[in-house]
Amino acid sequence: MAAKDEKAPAALQVIILDGNGKEWGRLYANAKQFQSGSVGFYGNGKLYNPDNLTARYQCGLTFTLIGSKEKA
């Protein structure tokens, strides 16, 4: 039987901090069932370096529930 998490929220807010604790931005990751059959969360977006607003970064996040893929 595949792992499930009935208490997981519909979305996560992800705060991106640098090594000194300065916030670069926030992304939202929504609940998702992946093509592989696993479940978890996925989010993407674009962030700026707070010290250099001309430097823009693209970010993709995947959170997969370990053991959530149905076994063949």
N, C-alpha and C positions, 0 to 999 in steps of 0.2 A: 504494500500500500504506500502511495506517495505521501510525503509530508505535507501538512496543511497548517495554516496559521489563521484561525478564525478571528483572532483578536487584532489582526493587522489593519491599519487604517486604509482609507481609500487613496491617500496621498501622503508624501513626506515633504517637508521643507528642508532643504540642504543648504547649510551656510558654509561658504568657502572662505577659509582664513589662511593667511600666509603664516610662516613660521614664527612671526612676532605677534600673531593674534589680530592683525589688521584685516578687516573684512574686505573681500574682493567682490562679493555678491551673494545672491541667494537664488537657488533653483528649486523647482518643484518636480518631484518624481511621482507619477501616478501609478497605481496598481496596474499590472500588465500580465497577460499570459503570453509567453514567448513562443515563437514558432517551434522551438525545441520541445515544447510541452511543459517546461518549467514555469513557475509563477514567481512574481516578485514585483519590482518597481523599476520604472525607466523614466529618465528625465534628460533634457538637453537644453542648452541655451548659450548665450554669449555673455562674457564678462569683460570688464575693463580692469587694467591695472590701476588701482586708485592713485598711484604716484605718477602715472603716465597715461592720460586718457586717450592717447593716440594708439596705444597698444591694446588691441581687442583680441580676446581668446574665445575659442569655441570649446564647449565642454559637453561630454556625454557621460551619463552615469547609469550603471546597471546594478541593481541589487537583486540577487537571485536567492530564493529560499532553498537551502541545501536539502537535497532529497525530494524536491517537489515534482520531479519529472517521473511520469508513469514508466515503469519498467516493461519492456516488451515481453 
